[in-house]
Amino acid sequence: MNHLLNLNLPNNIKLTIKREDLLHPHISGNKFRKLKYNVIEAQKQKADTLLTFGGAYSNHIAATAAAGKEYGIATIGVIRGEEIADKIDANPTLSFARDCGMQFEFISREAYRNKTALDYTETLHKQFGAFYLLPEGGTNDLAVKGCEEILTEEDKAFTHITCAIGTGGTISGIINSALPNQKILGFPALKHAALSADIAKFAKQDNWELIEDYHFGGYGKINEALVNFINEFRDETNVPLDPVYTGKMVFGVIDMVNNGYFPESSNILMIHTGGLQGIAGMNRELKRKKLPLIKT
Ligand SMILES: *Cc1c(COP(=O)(O)O)cnc(C)c1O
């Protein structure tokens, strides 16, 4: 659903946001797109369990747990950080996932870095039996295929399409279904040296660019200016943004509009990839740091 934003912008620029966050109440935004064909494939393979990886506040963990509940597939989340194991109740993401039926395996940060090694996958199979494996962040060929469905006929008139990036799966799908004359701008939520190469593995066109100035210090990092921006944007437009991905991307796009990056009369579509479940966890951190909270 596209929503034209009524903001006072220079140079006759129009800004529209695609509310992918409204696709499903719990399988949020791009995670719904990324899971769709993987769940269909798991069902085809008669797999009764999905296993995946994520951090303590991962949108992908929350979405996989919700999808498992909805489609009757068991889910296992391999979670970074052994110290979180006895703090599930205090963690809104993990308690949500647990209530959807997800089983957890908490591992050390060191073991987590090694999670894609073949012998670790074998260890997991010995422990849990057969499962359908989804990589961290859920990016694979089937996820990119799902993300190719984000853009539709009605989006052909946009000159620029912007989205936040984690692993690069979502932007790859958008690139593949965009017109060659549309420019796709990706806003990485973290510093990630191999990102361009990762996107190039999936992307079939080269009409894209990374804007690396708006990660606010790295993944999950936040400051008072970003909190204030998210709250003001919501007051003005009624659109809630998450602090890890979409808040930084929209901040960046508006900053670039004001700094003259976009040509006169650009017609920009921003993809709202969801992630709003992460606000509760972030507010816990903000409260601890005595910073202002994100309004809910
Ligand atoms: C996971 C996520 C992303 C990043 O998607 P990738 O396909 O990993 O690049 C962007 N926005 C939100 C809200 C997300 O949850």
The ligand as a Tripos MOL2 file, in Angstrom:
@<TRIPOS>MOLECULE
LIG
   15    15     1     0     0
SMALL
NO_CHARGES

@<TRIPOS>ATOM
      1 C1         15.7620   -7.5190    8.1100 C.3       1 LIG1
      2 C2         15.3480   -6.1150    7.7990 C.ar      1 LIG1
      3 C3         15.9430   -5.3660    6.7790 C.ar      1 LIG1
      4 C4         17.1210   -5.8760    5.9990 C.3       1 LIG1
      5 O1         16.7710   -6.8130    5.0370 O.3       1 LIG1
      6 P1         17.9190   -7.5660    4.2290 P.3       1 LIG1
      7 O2         17.1760   -8.3800    3.2550 O.co2     1 LIG1
      8 O3         18.6560   -8.4100    5.2270 O.co2     1 LIG1
      9 O4         18.8130   -6.5490    3.6270 O.co2     1 LIG1
     10 C5         15.4680   -4.1030    6.5110 C.ar      1 LIG1
     11 N1         14.4440   -3.5780    7.2340 N.ar      1 LIG1
     12 C6         13.8640   -4.2530    8.2300 C.ar      1 LIG1
     13 C7         12.7840   -3.5930    8.9970 C.3       1 LIG1
     14 C8         14.2840   -5.5430    8.5500 C.ar      1 LIG1
     15 O5         13.6980   -6.2060    9.5610 O.3       1 LIG1
@<TRIPOS>BOND
     1     1     2 1
     2     2     3 ar
     3     2    14 ar
     4     3     4 1
     5     3    10 ar
     6     4     5 1
     7     5     6 1
     8     6     7 2
     9     6     8 1
    10     6     9 1
    11    10    11 ar
    12    11    12 ar
    13    12    13 1
    14    12    14 ar
    15    14    15 1
@<TRIPOS>SUBSTRUCTURE
     1 LIG1         1 GROUP 0 **** ****
